Amino acid sequence: MKQFSYVIKEPVGLHARPAGLLVRQANEYHCSITLKSGDKTADAKKILAVTNMGVTKGQEVVFLLEGEEEEKACEELKKFMEENL
C-alpha cells in the first residue's frame, strides 16, 4: 500500500469539474484509490463519492493506493494533483 497527502489549492475545492478531472485520472490505473479527508472516505474512481466528500480549498486529502499499479499511480497522481488541483 502506498499513500500521500495533498492540500487542495483549487478555489472551488473538489467540486464537479476538478473532481471529474481527478476521477478520470484515477481510472487510468489498475489499483484501488481511496481518498480520505477528516472522517470521510471515497473511492477516487467514482465522481459522486468524490464530490459528496465536500472537500474545499485548503483541506488536506490523503490518497491510499493498493494494487498492481500502486507505485506508478502514486507518482503520477502526485504530479497530476500539483499541476491541476
LINVEN-V375667 format. One record per backbone hydrogen bond with DSSP energy under -1.0 kcal/mol. NH is the residue of the N-H (numbers start at 0). CO is the residue of the C=O. E is the energy in kcal/mol with one decimal. If there is no record, write none. Layout:
# LINVEN-V375667
nh->NH co->CO e->E
nh->NH co->CO e->E
This chain:
# LINVEN-V375667
nh->1 co->64 e->-2.6
nh->3 co->62 e->-1.6
nh->5 co->60 e->-2.3
nh->7 co->58 e->-2.6
nh->8 co->84 e->-2.7
nh->9 co->84 e->-1.8
nh->12 co->9 e->-2.1
nh->13 co->54 e->-2.3
nh->14 co->12 e->-1.1
nh->18 co->14 e->-2.9
nh->19 co->15 e->-2.3
nh->20 co->16 e->-2.1
nh->21 co->17 e->-2.2
nh->22 co->18 e->-2.8
nh->23 co->19 e->-2.4
nh->24 co->20 e->-2.1
nh->25 co->21 e->-2.9
nh->26 co->22 e->-2.0
nh->27 co->24 e->-1.8
nh->28 co->25 e->-1.5
nh->30 co->28 e->-1.3
nh->31 co->65 e->-3.1
nh->33 co->63 e->-2.8
nh->34 co->41 e->-3.1
nh->35 co->61 e->-2.1
nh->36 co->39 e->-2.5
nh->39 co->36 e->-2.0
nh->41 co->34 e->-2.0
nh->43 co->32 e->-2.8
nh->45 co->42 e->-1.9
nh->49 co->45 e->-2.0
nh->50 co->46 e->-2.6
nh->51 co->47 e->-2.2
nh->52 co->49 e->-1.1
nh->53 co->50 e->-1.3
nh->57 co->7 e->-3.0
nh->58 co->55 e->-2.0
nh->60 co->5 e->-3.0
nh->61 co->35 e->-2.9
nh->62 co->3 e->-3.3
nh->63 co->33 e->-2.8
nh->64 co->1 e->-3.0
nh->65 co->31 e->-2.2
nh->68 co->29 e->-1.2
nh->69 co->66 e->-1.5
nh->72 co->68 e->-3.0
nh->73 co->69 e->-2.4
nh->74 co->70 e->-1.9
nh->75 co->71 e->-2.6
nh->76 co->72 e->-2.8
nh->77 co->73 e->-1.9
nh->78 co->74 e->-1.8
nh->79 co->75 e->-2.5
nh->80 co->76 e->-2.8
nh->81 co->77 e->-2.2
nh->82 co->78 e->-2.0
nh->83 co->79 e->-2.0
nh->84 co->80 e->-2.2
